[in-house]
Amino acid sequence: MAKLQAHAVKQITEIVNRYKDEETPLMMVLEAIQSEYGYIPLEVQELVSSLMNIPVAEIYGVVTFYSFFSLTPKGKYVIGVCLGTACYVKGSQLVMDKFSELLGIKPGETTADGLFTLDALRCIGACGIAPAISINGKVYPKMSVDKVAGIIEEYRAAK
């Protein structure tokens, strides 16, 4: 197991203990860790495994199955482009391609400055305002390619 800092081990142990009396605590533990750190690397999974007596393979399977968990750090601003059917037929792939071009990253990647992560989402439940994107939970309706540069600049200026 890689070496985690003592304060991280203490905090993760506290999270595990917070949910120890739940019938199925793993998802709650992983959500709390993801919320606290922004991602769940292998060394954290190994610690959770030893604390909860759950095989690392099972934890890894959960972390990689659910798209809201991440194995790597995310950017300050997570741009999620909906590629669900309604958004896709209204041009969301073109919006995704423009974000990718202007940020110089592919979906699933983070810019070198750590400011932006680009994610492909399957459906955000905003079909009536398609195509839609979300940035850190804020939904942008009726997106178009010509709006992308302005949105990026808005967030760069806010950093």
Phi and psi in degrees as GROMACS dihedral restraints (atoms count N, CA, C in turn):
[ dihedral_restraints ]
;  ai    aj    ak    al  type     phi  dphi    fc
    3     4     5     6     1   -66.4    20    10
    4     5     6     7     1   160.2    20    10
    6     7     8     9     1   -85.4    20    10
    7     8     9    10     1   115.2    20    10
    9    10    11    12     1   -91.6    20    10
   10    11    12    13     1   149.2    20    10
   12    13    14    15     1   -66.8    20    10
   13    14    15    16     1   148.9    20    10
   15    16    17    18     1   -56.6    20    10
   16    17    18    19     1   -40.7    20    10
   18    19    20    21     1   -67.9    20    10
   19    20    21    22     1   -31.2    20    10
   21    22    23    24     1   -69.9    20    10
   22    23    24    25     1   -42.4    20    10
   24    25    26    27     1   -60.8    20    10
   25    26    27    28     1   -43.4    20    10
   27    28    29    30     1   -62.4    20    10
   28    29    30    31     1   -46.3    20    10
   30    31    32    33     1   -66.4    20    10
   31    32    33    34     1   -41.7    20    10
   33    34    35    36     1   -66.8    20    10
   34    35    36    37     1   -38.3    20    10
   36    37    38    39     1   -62.3    20    10
   37    38    39    40     1   -40.5    20    10
   39    40    41    42     1   -63.5    20    10
   40    41    42    43     1   -40.4    20    10
   42    43    44    45     1   -62.5    20    10
   43    44    45    46     1   -47.2    20    10
   45    46    47    48     1   -60.2    20    10
   46    47    48    49     1   -44.5    20    10
   48    49    50    51     1   -65.0    20    10
   49    50    51    52     1   -32.0    20    10
   51    52    53    54     1   -60.6    20    10
   52    53    54    55     1   -31.5    20    10
   54    55    56    57     1  -110.5    20    10
   55    56    57    58     1     8.8    20    10
   57    58    59    60     1   -61.7    20    10
   58    59    60    61     1   -25.7    20    10
   60    61    62    63     1   -91.0    20    10
   61    62    63    64     1    -1.0    20    10
   63    64    65    66     1   -74.0    20    10
   64    65    66    67     1   152.3    20    10
   66    67    68    69     1   -66.0    20    10
   67    68    69    70     1   -43.3    20    10
   69    70    71    72     1  -133.3    20    10
   70    71    72    73     1    85.1    20    10
   72    73    74    75     1   -83.0    20    10
   73    74    75    76     1   -12.3    20    10
   75    76    77    78     1   -56.6    20    10
   76    77    78    79     1   -48.8    20    10
   78    79    80    81     1   -61.2    20    10
   79    80    81    82     1   -40.8    20    10
   81    82    83    84     1   -65.2    20    10
   82    83    84    85     1   -40.6    20    10
   84    85    86    87     1   -63.7    20    10
   85    86    87    88     1   -48.5    20    10
   87    88    89    90     1   -64.8    20    10
   88    89    90    91     1   -39.5    20    10
   90    91    92    93     1   -62.9    20    10
   91    92    93    94     1   -41.5    20    10
   93    94    95    96     1   -64.8    20    10
   94    95    96    97     1   -40.9    20    10
   96    97    98    99     1   -66.9    20    10
   97    98    99   100     1   -45.2    20    10
   99   100   101   102     1   -59.1    20    10
  100   101   102   103     1   -42.7    20    10
  102   103   104   105     1   -63.9    20    10
  103   104   105   106     1   -38.9    20    10
  105   106   107   108     1   -75.1    20    10
  106   107   108   109     1   -43.8    20    10
  108   109   110   111     1  -107.3    20    10
  109   110   111   112     1   -18.3    20    10
  111   112   113   114     1    89.4    20    10
  112   113   114   115     1   -10.4    20    10
  114   115   116   117     1  -165.1    20    10
  115   116   117   118     1   169.0    20    10
  117   118   119   120     1  -131.0    20    10
  118   119   120   121     1    85.3    20    10
  120   121   122   123     1   -71.0    20    10
  121   122   123   124     1   168.0    20    10
  123   124   125   126     1   -57.0    20    10
  124   125   126   127     1   -41.0    20    10
  126   127   128   129     1   -64.0    20    10
  127   128   129   130     1   -30.9    20    10
  129   130   131   132     1   -72.7    20    10
  130   131   132   133     1   -40.7    20    10
  132   133   134   135     1   -59.8    20    10
  133   134   135   136     1   -40.0    20    10
  135   136   137   138     1   -64.1    20    10
  136   137   138   139     1   -40.6    20    10
  138   139   140   141     1   -65.3    20    10
  139   140   141   142     1   -46.9    20    10
  141   142   143   144     1   -59.1    20    10
  142   143   144   145     1   -41.0    20    10
  144   145   146   147     1   -56.9    20    10
  145   146   147   148     1   -48.2    20    10
  147   148   149   150     1   -69.8    20    10
  148   149   150   151     1   -35.6    20    10
  150   151   152   153     1   -72.7    20    10
  151   152   153   154     1   -33.5    20    10
  153   154   155   156     1  -104.2    20    10
  154   155   156   157     1    -4.4    20    10
  156   157   158   159     1    56.9    20    10
  157   158   159   160     1    46.7    20    10
  159   160   161   162     1  -121.6    20    10
  160   161   162   163     1   134.5    20    10
  162   163   164   165     1   -58.4    20    10
  163   164   165   166     1   141.2    20    10
  165   166   167   168     1   -55.8    20    10
  166   167   168   169     1   -37.8    20    10
  168   169   170   171     1   -59.7    20    10
  169   170   171   172     1   -38.4    20    10
  171   172   173   174     1   -67.5    20    10
  172   173   174   175     1   -42.9    20    10
  174   175   176   177     1   -65.1    20    10
  175   176   177   178     1   -45.5    20    10
  177   178   179   180     1   -59.5    20    10
  178   179   180   181     1   -40.2    20    10
  180   181   182   183     1   -60.6    20    10
  181   182   183   184     1   -41.2    20    10
  183   184   185   186     1   -68.3    20    10
  184   185   186   187     1   -46.1    20    10
  186   187   188   189     1   -62.4    20    10
  187   188   189   190     1   -38.1    20    10
  189   190   191   192     1   -85.3    20    10
  190   191   192   193     1   -19.4    20    10
  192   193   194   195     1   -76.3    20    10
  193   194   195   196     1   -44.2    20    10
  195   196   197   198     1   -89.6    20    10
  196   197   198   199     1   125.0    20    10
  198   199   200   201     1   -67.9    20    10
  199   200   201   202     1   -19.0    20    10
  201   202   203   204     1   -79.3    20    10
  202   203   204   205     1   -10.1    20    10
  204   205   206   207     1   -92.7    20    10
  205   206   207   208     1   150.9    20    10
  207   208   209   210     1  -135.3    20    10
  208   209   210   211     1   142.5    20    10
  210   211   212   213     1   -89.4    20    10
  211   212   213   214     1   -13.9    20    10
  213   214   215   216     1  -128.2    20    10
  214   215   216   217     1   157.0    20    10
  216   217   218   219     1   -62.2    20    10
  217   218   219   220     1   144.0    20    10
  219   220   221   222     1   -99.4    20    10
  220   221   222   223     1   162.0    20    10
  222   223   224   225     1   -71.7    20    10
  223   224   225   226     1   170.7    20    10
  225   226   227   228     1   -59.8    20    10
  226   227   228   229     1   -37.7    20    10
  228   229   230   231     1  -117.1    20    10
  229   230   231   232     1   118.9    20    10
  231   232   233   234     1  -100.9    20    10
  232   233   234   235     1   112.8    20    10
  234   235   236   237     1   -95.1    20    10
  235   236   237   238     1   116.0    20    10
  237   238   239   240     1  -108.1    20    10
  238   239   240   241     1   118.0    20    10
  240   241   242   243     1  -101.0    20    10
  241   242   243   244     1   121.1    20    10
  243   244   245   246     1   -73.0    20    10
  244   245   246   247     1   125.1    20    10
  246   247   248   249     1  -114.8    20    10
  247   248   249   250     1    21.2    20    10
  249   250   251   252     1   -63.9    20    10
  250   251   252   253     1   167.5    20    10
  252   253   254   255     1   -53.2    20    10
  253   254   255   256     1   -52.4    20    10
  255   256   257   258     1   -60.5    20    10
  256   257   258   259     1   -43.7    20    10
  258   259   260   261     1   -69.6    20    10
  259   260   261   262     1   -41.1    20    10
  261   262   263   264     1   -61.3    20    10
  262   263   264   265     1   -45.9    20    10
  264   265   266   267     1   -69.4    20    10
  265   266   267   268     1   -15.8    20    10
  267   268   269   270     1  -101.1    20    10
  268   269   270   271     1    12.1    20    10
  270   271   272   273     1   103.6    20    10
  271   272   273   274     1    17.4    20    10
  273   274   275   276     1   -65.8    20    10
  274   275   276   277     1   -27.3    20    10
  276   277   278   279     1   -65.0    20    10
  277   278   279   280     1   -35.9    20    10
  279   280   281   282     1   -65.9    20    10
  280   281   282   283     1   -37.6    20    10
  282   283   284   285     1   -65.1    20    10
  283   284   285   286     1   -45.2    20    10
  285   286   287   288     1   -58.1    20    10
  286   287   288   289     1   -47.0    20    10
  288   289   290   291     1   -60.1    20    10
  289   290   291   292     1   -37.2    20    10
  291   292   293   294     1   -69.9    20    10
  292   293   294   295     1   -44.0    20    10
  294   295   296   297     1   -58.5    20    10
  295   296   297   298     1   -45.3    20    10
  297   298   299   300     1   -59.3    20    10
  298   299   300   301     1   -46.0    20    10
  300   301   302   303     1   -62.3    20    10
  301   302   303   304     1   -50.0    20    10
  303   304   305   306     1   -72.0    20    10
  304   305   306   307     1   -31.4    20    10
  306   307   308   309     1   -88.9    20    10
  307   308   309   310     1   -17.3    20    10
  309   310   311   312     1    73.0    20    10
  310   311   312   313     1    27.2    20    10
  312   313   314   315     1  -134.9    20    10
  313   314   315   316     1   160.2    20    10
  315   316   317   318     1   -98.6    20    10
  316   317   318   319     1   163.1    20    10
  318   319   320   321     1   -54.1    20    10
  319   320   321   322     1   136.9    20    10
  321   322   323   324     1    92.7    20    10
  322   323   324   325     1    -5.5    20    10
  324   325   326   327     1  -107.6    20    10
  325   326   327   328     1   165.0    20    10
  327   328   329   330     1  -123.1    20    10
  328   329   330   331     1   141.6    20    10
  330   331   332   333     1   -63.3    20    10
  331   332   333   334     1   153.4    20    10
  333   334   335   336     1   -58.7    20    10
  334   335   336   337     1   -31.3    20    10
  336   337   338   339     1   -80.2    20    10
  337   338   339   340     1    -1.9    20    10
  339   340   341   342     1    73.5    20    10
  340   341   342   343     1    12.7    20    10
  342   343   344   345     1   -84.0    20    10
  343   344   345   346     1   -40.0    20    10
  345   346   347   348     1  -127.2    20    10
  346   347   348   349     1   140.0    20    10
  348   349   350   351     1  -120.3    20    10
  349   350   351   352     1   138.0    20    10
  351   352   353   354     1  -111.0    20    10
  352   353   354   355     1   122.3    20    10
  354   355   356   357     1  -124.9    20    10
  355   356   357   358     1   143.2    20    10
  357   358   359   360     1   -92.7    20    10
  358   359   360   361     1   125.5    20    10
  360   361   362   363     1  -109.1    20    10
  361   362   363   364     1   148.8    20    10
  363   364   365   366     1   -86.3    20    10
  364   365   366   367     1   -35.0    20    10
  366   367   368   369     1  -169.0    20    10
  367   368   369   370     1   131.5    20    10
  369   370   371   372     1  -111.7    20    10
  370   371   372   373     1     9.5    20    10
  372   373   374   375     1    72.7    20    10
  373   374   375   376     1    27.4    20    10
  375   376   377   378     1  -119.3    20    10
  376   377   378   379     1    38.2    20    10
  378   379   380   381     1   -58.9    20    10
  379   380   381   382     1   -32.7    20    10
  381   382   383   384     1   -70.8    20    10
  382   383   384   385     1   -16.4    20    10
  384   385   386   387     1  -119.6    20    10
  385   386   387   388     1    26.2    20    10
  387   388   389   390     1   -65.2    20    10
  388   389   390   391     1   150.3    20    10
  390   391   392   393     1   -78.1    20    10
  391   392   393   394     1   143.9    20    10
  393   394   395   396     1  -123.5    20    10
  394   395   396   397     1   151.0    20    10
  396   397   398   399     1  -128.9    20    10
  397   398   399   400     1   163.9    20    10
  399   400   401   402     1  -132.5    20    10
  400   401   402   403     1   143.7    20    10
  402   403   404   405     1  -127.3    20    10
  403   404   405   406     1   112.9    20    10
  405   406   407   408     1    49.0    20    10
  406   407   408   409     1    39.5    20    10
  408   409   410   411     1    92.8    20    10
  409   410   411   412     1   -14.7    20    10
  411   412   413   414     1   -83.9    20    10
  412   413   414   415     1   124.8    20    10
  414   415   416   417     1   -91.8    20    10
  415   416   417   418     1   133.8    20    10
  417   418   419   420     1  -110.5    20    10
  418   419   420   421     1   114.7    20    10
  420   421   422   423     1   -85.4    20    10
  421   422   423   424     1   160.3    20    10
  423   424   425   426     1    44.5    20    10
  424   425   426   427     1    52.9    20    10
  426   427   428   429     1   -69.1    20    10
  427   428   429   430     1   150.3    20    10
  429   430   431   432     1  -142.6    20    10
  430   431   432   433     1   161.6    20    10
  432   433   434   435     1   -57.5    20    10
  433   434   435   436     1   -37.6    20    10
  435   436   437   438     1   -71.5    20    10
  436   437   438   439     1   -10.2    20    10
  438   439   440   441     1   -91.6    20    10
  439   440   441   442     1   -16.0    20    10
  441   442   443   444     1   -61.7    20    10
  442   443   444   445     1   -50.1    20    10
  444   445   446   447     1   -59.5    20    10
  445   446   447   448     1   -41.5    20    10
  447   448   449   450     1   -64.1    20    10
  448   449   450   451     1   -39.4    20    10
  450   451   452   453     1   -66.3    20    10
  451   452   453   454     1   -43.4    20    10
  453   454   455   456     1   -59.7    20    10
  454   455   456   457     1   -45.6    20    10
  456   457   458   459     1   -64.3    20    10
  457   458   459   460     1   -37.7    20    10
  459   460   461   462     1   -58.2    20    10
  460   461   462   463     1   -43.9    20    10
  462   463   464   465     1   -76.9    20    10
  463   464   465   466     1   -32.3    20    10
  465   466   467   468     1   -64.7    20    10
  466   467   468   469     1   -40.0    20    10
  468   469   470   471     1   -67.6    20    10
  469   470   471   472     1   -29.8    20    10
  471   472   473   474     1   -81.3    20    10
  472   473   474   475     1   -14.6    20    10
